Amino acid sequence: MRTGVRLGIDVGRARIGLASSDPHGMLATPVRTVSRARGAAAGVADVQEILAEAAERDALELVVGLPLSLSGAETPSTQDAKDFAALLAAGRVPVRLVDERLSTVSAQSALRASGRSSKQSRSVIDQAAAVVILQHALDAERASGAAPGLVLDPAEGA
């Protein structure tokens, strides 16, 4: 298992959830939610904010959830996540795309089980989904000994 902090990212249309691992890559915890920018600067401000968070935590890599259908096919959100990951890959921190099937459903179930209603969970659901994505990636790496997902090459785009 590689050591170093990873930043988990759940890319949504309106918000981006962030989670972080401990330096040993054992446990993912929520960090915060970033509102997606609109207009001409859309993406740039979001990317800068996330890259600043990664730099502050001296992140080893960024783990971006790749939304796929249950069959593994791309969804309307897949290209959005790939495009956002490509913007992140222009920074100095490696970006890894990992399958995020059912991450939001799992996050919603966990929040509901803890007694939070959907309305109460709205502000943290994206963070909780980022935790699910990152924890799954950490567990997969620990089990297999290999880093999960695909490393995004910034020269190739998404």
C-alpha positions as CSV (number, residue, x, y, z in Angstrom):
1,M,0.0,0.0,0.0
2,R,1.4,3.4,-1.0
3,T,1.6,6.0,1.7
4,G,0.3,9.5,1.2
5,V,-2.9,11.5,1.4
6,R,-5.4,11.0,-1.3
7,L,-8.2,13.5,-2.1
8,G,-11.5,11.9,-3.2
9,I,-13.8,13.9,-5.5
10,D,-17.4,13.3,-6.4
11,V,-18.2,15.5,-9.4
12,G,-21.8,16.6,-9.6
13,R,-23.6,19.1,-11.8
14,A,-24.3,21.6,-9.0
15,R,-21.7,20.6,-6.3
16,I,-18.4,18.7,-5.9
17,G,-17.9,16.6,-2.8
18,L,-14.4,16.3,-1.3
19,A,-13.0,13.7,1.0
20,S,-9.5,13.0,2.2
21,S,-7.6,10.0,3.4
22,D,-5.2,9.8,6.3
23,P,-1.4,9.6,5.3
24,H,-1.4,5.8,5.6
25,G,-4.3,5.4,3.1
26,M,-6.5,3.6,5.6
27,L,-9.6,5.8,6.2
28,A,-11.5,8.4,4.1
29,T,-13.2,11.3,5.9
30,P,-15.3,14.2,4.5
31,V,-13.7,17.5,3.8
32,R,-16.2,19.9,2.3
33,T,-18.5,20.6,-0.6
34,V,-17.5,23.0,-3.5
35,S,-20.3,24.7,-5.4
36,R,-19.8,24.4,-9.2
37,A,-19.1,27.7,-10.9
38,R,-21.4,28.9,-13.7
39,G,-20.7,31.0,-16.8
40,A,-17.4,31.7,-18.6
41,A,-15.2,30.8,-15.6
42,A,-17.0,27.5,-15.0
43,G,-14.5,24.8,-14.1
44,V,-11.5,27.1,-13.6
45,A,-12.5,28.4,-10.2
46,D,-13.6,24.9,-9.1
47,V,-10.3,23.3,-10.3
48,Q,-8.2,26.0,-8.6
49,E,-10.1,25.5,-5.3
50,I,-9.6,21.7,-5.4
51,L,-6.0,21.9,-6.4
52,A,-5.4,24.4,-3.5
53,E,-7.0,21.9,-1.2
54,A,-4.7,19.1,-2.6
55,A,-1.6,21.3,-2.2
56,E,-2.5,22.2,1.4
57,R,-2.8,18.5,2.2
58,D,0.2,17.6,0.1
59,A,-1.9,15.0,-1.7
60,L,-0.3,12.0,-3.4
61,E,-3.2,11.9,-6.0
62,L,-6.7,12.9,-6.7
63,V,-9.3,10.1,-7.0
64,V,-12.2,11.2,-9.2
65,G,-15.3,9.1,-9.3
66,L,-16.4,8.0,-12.8
67,P,-20.2,7.7,-12.9
68,L,-21.2,4.6,-14.9
69,S,-24.5,2.8,-15.3
70,L,-25.0,-0.5,-13.5
71,S,-24.1,-2.3,-16.7
72,G,-20.8,-0.4,-16.9
73,A,-21.9,1.9,-19.8
74,E,-21.3,5.6,-19.8
75,T,-24.0,7.9,-18.5
76,P,-24.7,11.6,-19.2
77,S,-22.6,12.4,-16.2
78,T,-19.6,10.4,-17.3
79,Q,-18.2,12.9,-19.8
80,D,-18.7,15.7,-17.3
81,A,-16.6,13.9,-14.8
82,K,-13.9,13.0,-17.4
83,D,-13.8,16.7,-18.6
84,F,-13.5,17.9,-15.0
85,A,-10.8,15.3,-14.3
86,A,-8.9,16.4,-17.4
87,L,-8.9,20.0,-16.0
88,L,-7.5,18.7,-12.7
89,A,-4.9,16.7,-14.5
90,A,-3.3,19.9,-15.7
91,G,-2.1,20.5,-12.1
92,R,0.9,18.9,-10.5
93,V,-1.1,16.1,-8.7
94,P,-1.8,12.8,-10.6
95,V,-5.5,12.2,-11.2
96,R,-7.0,8.7,-11.1
97,L,-10.5,7.8,-12.4
98,V,-12.3,5.1,-10.4
99,D,-15.7,3.5,-10.9
100,E,-18.2,5.1,-8.6
101,R,-21.3,3.0,-9.3
102,L,-23.8,3.4,-6.4
103,S,-21.6,5.7,-4.4
104,T,-24.4,8.3,-4.0
105,V,-27.0,5.6,-3.2
106,S,-24.6,4.2,-0.5
107,A,-24.0,7.6,0.9
108,Q,-27.7,8.4,1.1
109,S,-28.4,5.0,2.8
110,A,-25.6,5.7,5.4
111,L,-26.9,9.2,6.1
112,R,-30.5,7.9,6.4
113,A,-29.3,5.1,8.7
114,S,-27.7,7.7,10.9
115,G,-31.1,9.5,11.3
116,R,-30.7,12.3,8.8
117,S,-33.5,13.1,6.4
118,S,-32.9,13.8,2.7
119,K,-33.4,17.5,3.4
120,Q,-30.9,17.5,6.3
121,S,-28.4,15.5,4.1
122,R,-28.5,17.8,1.1
123,S,-25.5,19.9,2.3
124,V,-23.3,16.8,3.0
125,I,-24.4,14.1,0.5
126,D,-21.7,15.1,-2.0
127,Q,-19.0,14.8,0.8
128,A,-20.4,11.5,1.8
129,A,-20.3,10.2,-1.8
130,A,-16.7,11.4,-2.1
131,V,-15.9,9.4,1.1
132,V,-17.5,6.2,-0.4
133,I,-15.5,6.7,-3.6
134,L,-12.2,7.2,-1.8
135,Q,-12.8,4.5,0.8
136,H,-13.6,2.0,-2.0
137,A,-10.4,3.0,-3.9
138,L,-8.3,2.6,-0.7
139,D,-9.8,-0.8,0.1
140,A,-9.3,-2.0,-3.4
141,E,-5.6,-1.0,-3.3
142,R,-5.1,-2.6,0.1
143,A,-6.7,-5.8,-1.1
144,S,-5.0,-6.1,-4.5
145,G,-1.7,-4.3,-3.9
146,A,-2.2,-2.3,-7.1
147,A,-3.5,1.3,-7.4
148,P,-7.1,1.3,-8.5
149,G,-8.7,2.8,-11.6
150,L,-7.0,4.6,-14.5
151,V,-4.4,7.3,-14.3
152,L,-5.4,10.2,-16.4
153,D,-2.7,11.4,-18.8
154,P,-3.1,15.2,-19.1
155,A,-1.6,15.1,-22.6
156,E,-4.4,12.8,-23.8
157,G,-7.3,14.6,-22.2
158,A,-10.4,12.7,-21.1
